[in-house]
Amino acid sequence: MSGPQDHFFAALRQVGMIEVPEEFSVARSQQEIARTVVADIEAFIAIFDRVTTRSAWQEQVTRAAPEIARLRRSEACFFSAWDFHLPAAPASNWQLIEFNDNGSGVVFAGLVNRIFYEVSGMERRKDIEPPLPIPAFFDQLAAMIETEAEAFFETRPSGSLLILDDAESLERGRFRRELILLRDLLRTRGWRAEIGSADQLCWDGRRLLRQDVEVSFVINRSTNFFWEGTSFAPLAAAYRAARIYVAPNPFTYATRSDKRLLELLSHREWDQQLGIAAAERALLERHVPQTWLVREDNLDRMVEEKDSLVFKPAHGFASHGLLSASQVGRSRLRRLLKRGLPYVAQRRVAKRSMCADGQDLWTDLRVWSYRGRRFLLSGRASRHPEFVDLRPPGGWLPTYACG
């Protein structure tokens, strides 16, 4: 690459993404999404929010959930991310692949979009929706967290704010630097912000403590979605006592993020119990690929159709546990069922392709929205059409609305 884009990685490192490109890959090209498509996706997200926050839906989907996930909570996740595949044509045939209420990469994506916009000369293009300047983007993130604090506590809480993640992720995770940037941002806004893991917490029956400091507000990055195990007992106790704010939490996961919910969203059999209206169903059927929870009674069919399906763990993340068609067979699926490892099979959806640095890449789209308002687009460019392979020249992809 020549010209001002030579400065792209250096500029990212200067604003805090010091791992680029050695540990965190970023593609040196952009993805452009038509504004009409973005507007349609925003309308879909509004339907998704309406359906999944409805009492009928929440009552049905939490009936078989762990007890802690049945406790109704008011938190709204500010890092909510909808993942889509956009086939090459028609543009209107985009499909929701999954929803994440603790999506990783929001801070990095905001930096990537703005820095690429500046160094590539895209500022001269009038058809591109300009990403927020970095100070304004940071202000926006901080304002969302302040909004949640005021809604839950009616004021900023007296205790500290803890960014929580699993110990291994804090030591070696791809997004550990992102958590540091978020912590430092919140400190500049007057929060007593720290980063830690669940095993550092204790509950004294009245307060959640970390190193003898009270914790009031938790930004939860852990992938232990139902807080299973003794290390999460203090957090769970404070949560049950309604003494702390936690987002996301087991209730938001069980009602919005669990991949098993995609079966309910993609099939109409349960609409009456779930309170899904006809107009909502019409939109869901167009944009949610058919998904099934693998069960003993449909296992044979799933194996027969495996070449047109993608198999992934219901509680998976970051493509962990994804099975290719060649890895799927009756005996393997039965073993997973016996071990109590739920899998979903989802109709495969083609990805849009692009060429970067002379190599074909396949792209996806992540739309970030908070309380009904889209605030960021991001994407990834993979070297493999089915699995996520973000090695260069692939990686996180500058993404913009255009037209």
Contacts in CASP RR format, 6 or more apart in sequence:
PFRMAT RR
TARGET T0000
AUTHOR 0000-0000-0000
METHOD contacts of the structure
MODEL  1
MSGPQDHFFAALRQVGMIEVPEEFSVARSQQEIARTVVADIEAFIAIFDR
VTTRSAWQEQVTRAAPEIARLRRSEACFFSAWDFHLPAAPASNWQLIEFN
DNGSGVVFAGLVNRIFYEVSGMERRKDIEPPLPIPAFFDQLAAMIETEAE
AFFETRPSGSLLILDDAESLERGRFRRELILLRDLLRTRGWRAEIGSADQ
LCWDGRRLLRQDVEVSFVINRSTNFFWEGTSFAPLAAAYRAARIYVAPNP
FTYATRSDKRLLELLSHREWDQQLGIAAAERALLERHVPQTWLVREDNLD
RMVEEKDSLVFKPAHGFASHGLLSASQVGRSRLRRLLKRGLPYVAQRRVA
KRSMCADGQDLWTDLRVWSYRGRRFLLSGRASRHPEFVDLRPPGGWLPTY
ACG
1 28 0 8 1.000
1 357 0 8 1.000
4 119 0 8 1.000
4 120 0 8 1.000
4 121 0 8 1.000
5 28 0 8 1.000
5 116 0 8 1.000
5 119 0 8 1.000
5 120 0 8 1.000
7 119 0 8 1.000
8 26 0 8 1.000
8 28 0 8 1.000
8 115 0 8 1.000
8 116 0 8 1.000
8 119 0 8 1.000
8 120 0 8 1.000
9 20 0 8 1.000
9 21 0 8 1.000
9 26 0 8 1.000
11 115 0 8 1.000
11 118 0 8 1.000
11 119 0 8 1.000
12 20 0 8 1.000
12 26 0 8 1.000
12 111 0 8 1.000
12 112 0 8 1.000
12 115 0 8 1.000
13 20 0 8 1.000
15 111 0 8 1.000
15 115 0 8 1.000
15 134 0 8 1.000
16 111 0 8 1.000
16 177 0 8 1.000
16 181 0 8 1.000
17 24 0 8 1.000
17 26 0 8 1.000
17 108 0 8 1.000
17 111 0 8 1.000
17 112 0 8 1.000
17 177 0 8 1.000
18 177 0 8 1.000
19 177 0 8 1.000
20 26 0 8 1.000
21 392 0 8 1.000
23 174 0 8 1.000
24 108 0 8 1.000
24 174 0 8 1.000
24 177 0 8 1.000
24 396 0 8 1.000
25 390 0 8 1.000
25 391 0 8 1.000
25 392 0 8 1.000
25 394 0 8 1.000
25 395 0 8 1.000
25 396 0 8 1.000
26 112 0 8 1.000
26 395 0 8 1.000
26 396 0 8 1.000
26 397 0 8 1.000
26 398 0 8 1.000
27 356 0 8 1.000
27 361 0 8 1.000
27 381 0 8 1.000
27 392 0 8 1.000
27 393 0 8 1.000
27 394 0 8 1.000
27 395 0 8 1.000
27 396 0 8 1.000
27 397 0 8 1.000
27 398 0 8 1.000
28 356 0 8 1.000
28 357 0 8 1.000
28 393 0 8 1.000
29 354 0 8 1.000
29 356 0 8 1.000
29 357 0 8 1.000
29 381 0 8 1.000
29 393 0 8 1.000
29 397 0 8 1.000
29 398 0 8 1.000
30 116 0 8 1.000
30 120 0 8 1.000
30 122 0 8 1.000
30 397 0 8 1.000
30 398 0 8 1.000
30 399 0 8 1.000
30 400 0 8 1.000
31 354 0 8 1.000
31 363 0 8 1.000
31 365 0 8 1.000
31 379 0 8 1.000
31 381 0 8 1.000
31 397 0 8 1.000
31 398 0 8 1.000
31 399 0 8 1.000
31 400 0 8 1.000
32 128 0 8 1.000
32 399 0 8 1.000
32 400 0 8 1.000
32 401 0 8 1.000
32 402 0 8 1.000
33 86 0 8 1.000
33 365 0 8 1.000
33 377 0 8 1.000
33 399 0 8 1.000
33 400 0 8 1.000
33 401 0 8 1.000
33 402 0 8 1.000
34 91 0 8 1.000
34 401 0 8 1.000
34 402 0 8 1.000
34 403 0 8 1.000
35 129 0 8 1.000
35 401 0 8 1.000
35 402 0 8 1.000
35 403 0 8 1.000
36 91 0 8 1.000
37 86 0 8 1.000
37 91 0 8 1.000
37 92 0 8 1.000
37 94 0 8 1.000
38 367 0 8 1.000
38 374 0 8 1.000
38 377 0 8 1.000
38 401 0 8 1.000
40 92 0 8 1.000
40 94 0 8 1.000
41 82 0 8 1.000
41 84 0 8 1.000
41 94 0 8 1.000
41 367 0 8 1.000
42 367 0 8 1.000
42 369 0 8 1.000
42 374 0 8 1.000
43 283 0 8 1.000
44 96 0 8 1.000
44 283 0 8 1.000
44 287 0 8 1.000
45 82 0 8 1.000
45 367 0 8 1.000
45 369 0 8 1.000
45 372 0 8 1.000
45 374 0 8 1.000
46 372 0 8 1.000
47 280 0 8 1.000
47 283 0 8 1.000
47 284 0 8 1.000
48 82 0 8 1.000
48 96 0 8 1.000
48 99 0 8 1.000
48 265 0 8 1.000
49 372 0 8 1.000
50 280 0 8 1.000
51 57 0 8 1.000
51 265 0 8 1.000
51 274 0 8 1.000
51 275 0 8 1.000
51 276 0 8 1.000
51 280 0 8 1.000
51 284 0 8 1.000
52 58 0 8 1.000
52 255 0 8 1.000
52 256 0 8 1.000
52 261 0 8 1.000
53 255 0 8 1.000
54 274 0 8 1.000
54 275 0 8 1.000
56 273 0 8 1.000
56 274 0 8 1.000
56 275 0 8 1.000
57 255 0 8 1.000
57 274 0 8 1.000
57 275 0 8 1.000
57 276 0 8 1.000
58 72 0 8 1.000
58 255 0 8 1.000
60 270 0 8 1.000
60 273 0 8 1.000
60 274 0 8 1.000
61 254 0 8 1.000
61 255 0 8 1.000
61 258 0 8 1.000
61 261 0 8 1.000
61 264 0 8 1.000
61 274 0 8 1.000
62 69 0 8 1.000
62 70 0 8 1.000
62 251 0 8 1.000
62 254 0 8 1.000
62 255 0 8 1.000
63 70 0 8 1.000
65 226 0 8 1.000
65 250 0 8 1.000
65 254 0 8 1.000
66 226 0 8 1.000
66 228 0 8 1.000
66 250 0 8 1.000
66 254 0 8 1.000
68 226 0 8 1.000
68 227 0 8 1.000
68 236 0 8 1.000
68 239 0 8 1.000
68 240 0 8 1.000
68 250 0 8 1.000
69 226 0 8 1.000
69 250 0 8 1.000
69 251 0 8 1.000
69 253 0 8 1.000
69 254 0 8 1.000
70 251 0 8 1.000
70 254 0 8 1.000
71 239 0 8 1.000
71 240 0 8 1.000
71 250 0 8 1.000
71 251 0 8 1.000
72 251 0 8 1.000
73 246 0 8 1.000
73 249 0 8 1.000
73 251 0 8 1.000
73 252 0 8 1.000
74 151 0 8 1.000
74 152 0 8 1.000
75 148 0 8 1.000
75 152 0 8 1.000
75 245 0 8 1.000
75 246 0 8 1.000
75 247 0 8 1.000
75 248 0 8 1.000
75 249 0 8 1.000
75 252 0 8 1.000
76 148 0 8 1.000
76 151 0 8 1.000
76 247 0 8 1.000
76 370 0 8 1.000
76 371 0 8 1.000
77 101 0 8 1.000
77 102 0 8 1.000
77 247 0 8 1.000
77 248 0 8 1.000
77 252 0 8 1.000
77 256 0 8 1.000
77 370 0 8 1.000
78 141 0 8 1.000
78 144 0 8 1.000
78 145 0 8 1.000
78 147 0 8 1.000
78 148 0 8 1.000
78 247 0 8 1.000
78 370 0 8 1.000
79 101 0 8 1.000
79 102 0 8 1.000
79 103 0 8 1.000
79 106 0 8 1.000
79 368 0 8 1.000
80 99 0 8 1.000
80 100 0 8 1.000
80 101 0 8 1.000
80 103 0 8 1.000
80 256 0 8 1.000
80 368 0 8 1.000
80 369 0 8 1.000
80 370 0 8 1.000
81 99 0 8 1.000
81 100 0 8 1.000
81 101 0 8 1.000
81 103 0 8 1.000
81 106 0 8 1.000
81 366 0 8 1.000
81 367 0 8 1.000
81 368 0 8 1.000
82 96 0 8 1.000
82 99 0 8 1.000
82 100 0 8 1.000
82 366 0 8 1.000
82 367 0 8 1.000
82 369 0 8 1.000
83 96 0 8 1.000
83 97 0 8 1.000
83 98 0 8 1.000
83 99 0 8 1.000
83 100 0 8 1.000
83 364 0 8 1.000
83 365 0 8 1.000
83 366 0 8 1.000
84 94 0 8 1.000
84 95 0 8 1.000
84 96 0 8 1.000
84 97 0 8 1.000
84 364 0 8 1.000
84 365 0 8 1.000
84 366 0 8 1.000
84 367 0 8 1.000
85 94 0 8 1.000
85 95 0 8 1.000
85 97 0 8 1.000
85 349 0 8 1.000
85 350 0 8 1.000
85 351 0 8 1.000
85 352 0 8 1.000
85 364 0 8 1.000
85 365 0 8 1.000
86 94 0 8 1.000
86 351 0 8 1.000
86 352 0 8 1.000
86 363 0 8 1.000
86 364 0 8 1.000
86 365 0 8 1.000
87 93 0 8 1.000
87 94 0 8 1.000
87 95 0 8 1.000
87 349 0 8 1.000
87 350 0 8 1.000
87 351 0 8 1.000
87 352 0 8 1.000
88 350 0 8 1.000
88 352 0 8 1.000
88 353 0 8 1.000
94 287 0 8 1.000
94 365 0 8 1.000
95 287 0 8 1.000
95 288 0 8 1.000
95 289 0 8 1.000
95 349 0 8 1.000
96 262 0 8 1.000
96 265 0 8 1.000
96 287 0 8 1.000
96 288 0 8 1.000
96 289 0 8 1.000
97 289 0 8 1.000
97 346 0 8 1.000
97 349 0 8 1.000
97 364 0 8 1.000
98 257 0 8 1.000
98 259 0 8 1.000
98 262 0 8 1.000
99 256 0 8 1.000
99 257 0 8 1.000
100 257 0 8 1.000
100 317 0 8 1.000
101 247 0 8 1.000
101 248 0 8 1.000
101 252 0 8 1.000
101 253 0 8 1.000
101 256 0 8 1.000
101 257 0 8 1.000
102 220 0 8 1.000
102 221 0 8 1.000
102 222 0 8 1.000
102 223 0 8 1.000
102 248 0 8 1.000
102 257 0 8 1.000
104 174 0 8 1.000
104 175 0 8 1.000
104 178 0 8 1.000
104 221 0 8 1.000
104 318 0 8 1.000
105 175 0 8 1.000
105 178 0 8 1.000
105 378 0 8 1.000
105 396 0 8 1.000
106 141 0 8 1.000
106 178 0 8 1.000
106 368 0 8 1.000
106 376 0 8 1.000
106 378 0 8 1.000
107 141 0 8 1.000
107 178 0 8 1.000
107 181 0 8 1.000
107 182 0 8 1.000
107 185 0 8 1.000
108 175 0 8 1.000
108 178 0 8 1.000
108 396 0 8 1.000
109 366 0 8 1.000
109 368 0 8 1.000
109 376 0 8 1.000
109 377 0 8 1.000
109 378 0 8 1.000
109 379 0 8 1.000
109 396 0 8 1.000
109 399 0 8 1.000
110 131 0 8 1.000
110 132 0 8 1.000
110 134 0 8 1.000
110 137 0 8 1.000
110 376 0 8 1.000
110 378 0 8 1.000
111 134 0 8 1.000
111 137 0 8 1.000
112 378 0 8 1.000
112 396 0 8 1.000
112 397 0 8 1.000
112 398 0 8 1.000
113 131 0 8 1.000
113 376 0 8 1.000
113 377 0 8 1.000
113 378 0 8 1.000
113 398 0 8 1.000
113 399 0 8 1.000
113 400 0 8 1.000
114 131 0 8 1.000
114 132 0 8 1.000
114 133 0 8 1.000
114 134 0 8 1.000
114 137 0 8 1.000
116 122 0 8 1.000
116 398 0 8 1.000
117 123 0 8 1.000
117 128 0 8 1.000
117 130 0 8 1.000
117 131 0 8 1.000
117 398 0 8 1.000
117 400 0 8 1.000
122 128 0 8 1.000
122 400 0 8 1.000
123 130 0 8 1.000
125 402 0 8 1.000
127 402 0 8 1.000
127 403 0 8 1.000
128 400 0 8 1.000
128 401 0 8 1.000
128 402 0 8 1.000
128 403 0 8 1.000
129 400 0 8 1.000
129 401 0 8 1.000
129 402 0 8 1.000
131 137 0 8 1.000
131 376 0 8 1.000
131 400 0 8 1.000
132 140 0 8 1.000
138 185 0 8 1.000
140 375 0 8 1.000
141 182 0 8 1.000
141 185 0 8 1.000
142 185 0 8 1.000
142 186 0 8 1.000
142 189 0 8 1.000
144 370 0 8 1.000
144 375 0 8 1.000
145 161 0 8 1.000
145 186 0 8 1.000
145 217 0 8 1.000
145 219 0 8 1.000
146 156 0 8 1.000
146 189 0 8 1.000
147 371 0 8 1.000
148 245 0 8 1.000
148 247 0 8 1.000
149 155 0 8 1.000
149 156 0 8 1.000
149 157 0 8 1.000
149 217 0 8 1.000
149 245 0 8 1.000
150 156 0 8 1.000
152 245 0 8 1.000
153 216 0 8 1.000
153 245 0 8 1.000
156 191 0 8 1.000
157 216 0 8 1.000
157 217 0 8 1.000
157 245 0 8 1.000
158 214 0 8 1.000
158 216 0 8 1.000
159 192 0 8 1.000
159 213 0 8 1.000
159 214 0 8 1.000
159 215 0 8 1.000
159 216 0 8 1.000
159 217 0 8 1.000
160 191 0 8 1.000
160 192 0 8 1.000
160 193 0 8 1.000
160 194 0 8 1.000
160 210 0 8 1.000
160 213 0 8 1.000
160 214 0 8 1.000
160 215 0 8 1.000
160 216 0 8 1.000
160 217 0 8 1.000
161 186 0 8 1.000
161 191 0 8 1.000
161 192 0 8 1.000
161 193 0 8 1.000
161 194 0 8 1.000
161 215 0 8 1.000
161 216 0 8 1.000
161 217 0 8 1.000
161 218 0 8 1.000
161 219 0 8 1.000
162 193 0 8 1.000
162 194 0 8 1.000
162 195 0 8 1.000
162 196 0 8 1.000
162 210 0 8 1.000
162 215 0 8 1.000
162 217 0 8 1.000
162 218 0 8 1.000
162 219 0 8 1.000
163 179 0 8 1.000
163 182 0 8 1.000
163 183 0 8 1.000
163 193 0 8 1.000
163 194 0 8 1.000
163 195 0 8 1.000
163 196 0 8 1.000
163 219 0 8 1.000
163 221 0 8 1.000
164 196 0 8 1.000
164 197 0 8 1.000
164 198 0 8 1.000
164 218 0 8 1.000
164 219 0 8 1.000
164 220 0 8 1.000
164 221 0 8 1.000
164 222 0 8 1.000
164 235 0 8 1.000
165 176 0 8 1.000
165 179 0 8 1.000
165 195 0 8 1.000
165 196 0 8 1.000
165 197 0 8 1.000
165 221 0 8 1.000
165 222 0 8 1.000
166 197 0 8 1.000
166 198 0 8 1.000
166 222 0 8 1.000
166 223 0 8 1.000
166 224 0 8 1.000
167 197 0 8 1.000
167 199 0 8 1.000
169 175 0 8 1.000
169 176 0 8 1.000
169 221 0 8 1.000
169 223 0 8 1.000
170 176 0 8 1.000
170 179 0 8 1.000
170 195 0 8 1.000
170 196 0 8 1.000
170 197 0 8 1.000
175 221 0 8 1.000
179 195 0 8 1.000
179 221 0 8 1.000
180 195 0 8 1.000
182 193 0 8 1.000
182 219 0 8 1.000
183 193 0 8 1.000
183 194 0 8 1.000
183 195 0 8 1.000
186 193 0 8 1.000
187 193 0 8 1.000
191 217 0 8 1.000
192 213 0 8 1.000
194 210 0 8 1.000
194 213 0 8 1.000
196 210 0 8 1.000
197 222 0 8 1.000
197 231 0 8 1.000
198 222 0 8 1.000
198 224 0 8 1.000
198 227 0 8 1.000
198 231 0 8 1.000
198 232 0 8 1.000
198 234 0 8 1.000
198 235 0 8 1.000
199 231 0 8 1.000
200 210 0 8 1.000
200 211 0 8 1.000
201 208 0 8 1.000
201 209 0 8 1.000
201 210 0 8 1.000
201 215 0 8 1.000
201 234 0 8 1.000
201 235 0 8 1.000
202 208 0 8 1.000
202 209 0 8 1.000
202 210 0 8 1.000
202 234 0 8 1.000
203 209 0 8 1.000
203 233 0 8 1.000
203 234 0 8 1.000
203 235 0 8 1.000
203 237 0 8 1.000
203 238 0 8 1.000
205 237 0 8 1.000
205 241 0 8 1.000
206 243 0 8 1.000
207 214 0 8 1.000
207 238 0 8 1.000
207 243 0 8 1.000
208 214 0 8 1.000
208 215 0 8 1.000
208 216 0 8 1.000
208 234 0 8 1.000
208 235 0 8 1.000
208 237 0 8 1.000
208 238 0 8 1.000
208 243 0 8 1.000
208 244 0 8 1.000
209 215 0 8 1.000
215 238 0 8 1.000
215 244 0 8 1.000
216 243 0 8 1.000
216 244 0 8 1.000
216 245 0 8 1.000
217 244 0 8 1.000
217 245 0 8 1.000
218 235 0 8 1.000
218 244 0 8 1.000
218 245 0 8 1.000
218 246 0 8 1.000
218 247 0 8 1.000
219 247 0 8 1.000
220 246 0 8 1.000
220 247 0 8 1.000
220 248 0 8 1.000
220 249 0 8 1.000
223 316 0 8 1.000
223 317 0 8 1.000
224 232 0 8 1.000
225 250 0 8 1.000
225 253 0 8 1.000
225 257 0 8 1.000
225 258 0 8 1.000
225 315 0 8 1.000
226 250 0 8 1.000
226 253 0 8 1.000
226 254 0 8 1.000
227 235 0 8 1.000
227 236 0 8 1.000
227 239 0 8 1.000
227 250 0 8 1.000
235 244 0 8 1.000
235 246 0 8 1.000
238 244 0 8 1.000
239 246 0 8 1.000
239 249 0 8 1.000
239 250 0 8 1.000
248 257 0 8 1.000
255 261 0 8 1.000
258 314 0 8 1.000
258 315 0 8 1.000
259 291 0 8 1.000
259 312 0 8 1.000
259 313 0 8 1.000
259 314 0 8 1.000
259 315 0 8 1.000
259 316 0 8 1.000
259 344 0 8 1.000
260 293 0 8 1.000
260 314 0 8 1.000
260 342 0 8 1.000
260 344 0 8 1.000
262 288 0 8 1.000
262 291 0 8 1.000
262 344 0 8 1.000
262 346 0 8 1.000
263 291 0 8 1.000
263 292 0 8 1.000
263 293 0 8 1.000
263 344 0 8 1.000
264 270 0 8 1.000
264 274 0 8 1.000
265 284 0 8 1.000
265 288 0 8 1.000
265 291 0 8 1.000
266 284 0 8 1.000
266 285 0 8 1.000
266 288 0 8 1.000
266 289 0 8 1.000
266 290 0 8 1.000
266 291 0 8 1.000
267 290 0 8 1.000
268 276 0 8 1.000
268 281 0 8 1.000
268 285 0 8 1.000
270 276 0 8 1.000
271 277 0 8 1.000
271 281 0 8 1.000
276 284 0 8 1.000
289 346 0 8 1.000
289 347 0 8 1.000
289 348 0 8 1.000
289 349 0 8 1.000
290 346 0 8 1.000
290 347 0 8 1.000
291 344 0 8 1.000
291 345 0 8 1.000
291 346 0 8 1.000
291 347 0 8 1.000
292 298 0 8 1.000
292 302 0 8 1.000
292 344 0 8 1.000
292 345 0 8 1.000
292 346 0 8 1.000
293 314 0 8 1.000
293 342 0 8 1.000
293 343 0 8 1.000
293 344 0 8 1.000
294 302 0 8 1.000
294 311 0 8 1.000
294 333 0 8 1.000
294 336 0 8 1.000
294 337 0 8 1.000
294 342 0 8 1.000
294 343 0 8 1.000
294 344 0 8 1.000
294 345 0 8 1.000
295 337 0 8 1.000
296 334 0 8 1.000
296 337 0 8 1.000
299 330 0 8 1.000
299 333 0 8 1.000
299 334 0 8 1.000
299 337 0 8 1.000
300 330 0 8 1.000
302 309 0 8 1.000
302 311 0 8 1.000
302 328 0 8 1.000
302 333 0 8 1.000
302 345 0 8 1.000
303 328 0 8 1.000
303 329 0 8 1.000
303 330 0 8 1.000
303 333 0 8 1.000
305 345 0 8 1.000
306 325 0 8 1.000
306 328 0 8 1.000
306 329 0 8 1.000
306 345 0 8 1.000
307 325 0 8 1.000
308 347 0 8 1.000
308 348 0 8 1.000
309 325 0 8 1.000
309 328 0 8 1.000
309 345 0 8 1.000
309 346 0 8 1.000
309 347 0 8 1.000
309 348 0 8 1.000
310 322 0 8 1.000
310 345 0 8 1.000
310 346 0 8 1.000
310 347 0 8 1.000
310 348 0 8 1.000
310 386 0 8 1.000
311 322 0 8 1.000
311 323 0 8 1.000
311 327 0 8 1.000
311 328 0 8 1.000
311 343 0 8 1.000
311 344 0 8 1.000
311 345 0 8 1.000
311 346 0 8 1.000
312 319 0 8 1.000
312 321 0 8 1.000
312 322 0 8 1.000
312 323 0 8 1.000
312 343 0 8 1.000
312 344 0 8 1.000
312 346 0 8 1.000
313 320 0 8 1.000
313 321 0 8 1.000
313 322 0 8 1.000
313 341 0 8 1.000
313 342 0 8 1.000
313 343 0 8 1.000
313 344 0 8 1.000
314 342 0 8 1.000
314 343 0 8 1.000
314 344 0 8 1.000
315 342 0 8 1.000
318 388 0 8 1.000
319 387 0 8 1.000
319 388 0 8 1.000
322 387 0 8 1.000
323 332 0 8 1.000
323 343 0 8 1.000
324 386 0 8 1.000
324 387 0 8 1.000
333 343 0 8 1.000
336 342 0 8 1.000
336 343 0 8 1.000
348 386 0 8 1.000
350 385 0 8 1.000
351 362 0 8 1.000
351 363 0 8 1.000
351 364 0 8 1.000
351 382 0 8 1.000
351 385 0 8 1.000
352 362 0 8 1.000
352 363 0 8 1.000
353 360 0 8 1.000
353 361 0 8 1.000
353 362 0 8 1.000
353 363 0 8 1.000
353 385 0 8 1.000
354 360 0 8 1.000
354 361 0 8 1.000
354 362 0 8 1.000
354 363 0 8 1.000
354 381 0 8 1.000
355 361 0 8 1.000
356 381 0 8 1.000
356 393 0 8 1.000
356 394 0 8 1.000
357 392 0 8 1.000
357 393 0 8 1.000
358 393 0 8 1.000
359 383 0 8 1.000
359 393 0 8 1.000
359 394 0 8 1.000
361 381 0 8 1.000
361 382 0 8 1.000
361 383 0 8 1.000
361 393 0 8 1.000
361 394 0 8 1.000
362 381 0 8 1.000
362 382 0 8 1.000
362 383 0 8 1.000
362 384 0 8 1.000
362 385 0 8 1.000
363 379 0 8 1.000
363 380 0 8 1.000
363 381 0 8 1.000
363 382 0 8 1.000
363 397 0 8 1.000
364 379 0 8 1.000
364 380 0 8 1.000
364 382 0 8 1.000
365 377 0 8 1.000
365 378 0 8 1.000
365 379 0 8 1.000
365 399 0 8 1.000
366 377 0 8 1.000
366 378 0 8 1.000
366 379 0 8 1.000
366 380 0 8 1.000
366 399 0 8 1.000
367 374 0 8 1.000
367 376 0 8 1.000
367 377 0 8 1.000
368 374 0 8 1.000
368 375 0 8 1.000
368 376 0 8 1.000
368 377 0 8 1.000
368 378 0 8 1.000
369 375 0 8 1.000
377 399 0 8 1.000
377 400 0 8 1.000
377 401 0 8 1.000
378 396 0 8 1.000
378 397 0 8 1.000
378 399 0 8 1.000
379 396 0 8 1.000
379 397 0 8 1.000
379 399 0 8 1.000
380 388 0 8 1.000
380 390 0 8 1.000
380 394 0 8 1.000
380 395 0 8 1.000
380 396 0 8 1.000
380 397 0 8 1.000
381 390 0 8 1.000
381 393 0 8 1.000
381 394 0 8 1.000
381 395 0 8 1.000
381 396 0 8 1.000
381 397 0 8 1.000
382 388 0 8 1.000
382 389 0 8 1.000
382 390 0 8 1.000
382 394 0 8 1.000
382 395 0 8 1.000
383 389 0 8 1.000
383 390 0 8 1.000
383 391 0 8 1.000
383 393 0 8 1.000
383 394 0 8 1.000
390 396 0 8 1.000
END
